[in-house]
Amino acid sequence: MAKKTKKHLSKEEEFEILKLVLDKFLWIGVLIMGFGFYKLVTAVTGFWEHLLILVAGVIIMLLFTWILFKEYNFVR
């Protein structure tokens, strides 16, 4: 029976995959923030509810930034 070996990624390949994954976080955060801003501008009532949507987008963006810096220092 043949021995199975695992293939390991280089540091550059790991970083490229990390960028692809974190790019999705960036788009999700931007879309949620845009939706929250749209609701804030167009809504007559419910200011606080729509502001919370905007804040959720900001939290996702901060999470994106934290993960990016944490992983970049790891790859470095």
Solvent accessible surface area in square Angstrom, and as a share of the most:
residue,aa,sasa,rsa
1,M,240,1.07
2,A,88,0.68
3,K,182,0.77
4,K,187,0.79
5,T,112,0.65
6,K,173,0.73
7,K,195,0.83
8,H,162,0.72
9,L,91,0.45
10,S,50,0.32
11,K,110,0.47
12,E,124,0.56
13,E,85,0.38
14,E,62,0.28
15,F,49,0.20
16,E,90,0.40
17,I,84,0.43
18,L,29,0.14
19,K,87,0.37
20,L,114,0.57
21,V,80,0.46
22,L,5,0.03
23,D,51,0.26
24,K,117,0.50
25,F,66,0.27
26,L,59,0.29
27,W,144,0.50
28,I,86,0.44
29,G,0,0.00
30,V,67,0.38
31,L,119,0.59
32,I,50,0.25
33,M,61,0.27
34,G,41,0.40
35,F,108,0.45
36,G,0,0.00
37,F,124,0.52
38,Y,131,0.50
39,K,60,0.26
40,L,36,0.18
41,V,100,0.57
42,T,76,0.44
43,A,38,0.29
44,V,151,0.87
45,T,108,0.63
46,G,29,0.28
47,F,111,0.46
48,W,175,0.61
49,E,108,0.49
50,H,27,0.12
51,L,47,0.24
52,L,120,0.60
53,I,52,0.27
54,L,39,0.19
55,V,62,0.36
56,A,42,0.33
57,G,0,0.00
58,V,59,0.34
59,I,106,0.54
60,I,39,0.20
61,M,45,0.20
62,L,113,0.56
63,L,74,0.37
64,F,29,0.12
65,T,54,0.32
66,W,153,0.54
67,I,39,0.20
68,L,53,0.26
69,F,124,0.52
70,K,108,0.46
71,E,49,0.22
72,Y,88,0.34
73,N,96,0.49
74,F,146,0.61
75,V,28,0.16
76,R,201,0.73
